[in-house]
Amino acid sequence: MLKTHAWRVKRRGMGHGVIDWLAVDLRRDFPEMTGLSPRNLKYMRAFSVP
């Protein structure tokens, strides 16, 4: 999964829907987990960046 995302980021850049792709892949790979929506991932990113 991470190789796919690294390839997408390298090819298209970070701002081109990476969080949306990541949310879809995380939901597919971890269906029992909650809180993996694109909005929550954006909140997590904002919280982690100083």
C-alpha positions as CSV (number, residue, x, y, z in Angstrom):
1,M,0.0,0.0,0.0
2,L,2.7,2.5,0.9
3,K,4.6,1.9,-2.3
4,T,1.5,2.7,-4.3
5,H,1.0,5.9,-2.4
6,A,4.7,6.9,-2.8
7,W,4.4,6.3,-6.5
8,R,1.3,8.4,-6.8
9,V,2.9,11.3,-4.8
10,K,6.0,11.1,-6.9
11,R,4.1,11.1,-10.1
12,R,1.4,13.6,-9.4
13,G,2.5,15.6,-6.4
14,M,1.2,15.7,-2.8
15,G,-1.7,18.0,-3.5
16,H,-3.6,15.9,-6.0
17,G,-6.0,13.9,-3.9
18,V,-3.5,11.8,-2.0
19,I,-5.5,12.0,1.2
20,D,-8.6,10.8,-0.7
21,W,-6.7,7.9,-2.2
22,L,-5.2,7.1,1.2
23,A,-8.7,7.1,2.9
24,V,-10.1,4.7,0.3
25,D,-7.1,2.3,0.6
26,L,-7.1,2.4,4.4
27,R,-10.9,1.7,4.5
28,R,-10.4,-1.2,2.2
29,D,-7.4,-2.6,4.1
30,F,-8.8,-2.0,7.6
31,P,-12.6,-2.2,7.3
32,E,-13.1,-2.6,11.1
33,M,-11.4,0.7,11.9
34,T,-13.3,4.0,12.1
35,G,-12.1,7.5,11.6
36,L,-10.4,7.0,8.3
37,S,-12.4,9.4,6.3
38,P,-10.6,12.0,4.1
39,R,-11.8,14.8,6.5
40,N,-10.4,13.0,9.6
41,L,-7.1,12.3,7.8
42,K,-6.9,16.0,6.9
43,Y,-7.5,16.8,10.6
44,M,-4.7,14.4,11.6
45,R,-2.3,16.0,9.1
46,A,-3.1,19.5,10.4
47,F,-2.6,18.3,14.0
48,S,0.7,16.7,13.3
49,V,2.3,19.6,11.3
50,P,3.6,22.4,13.5
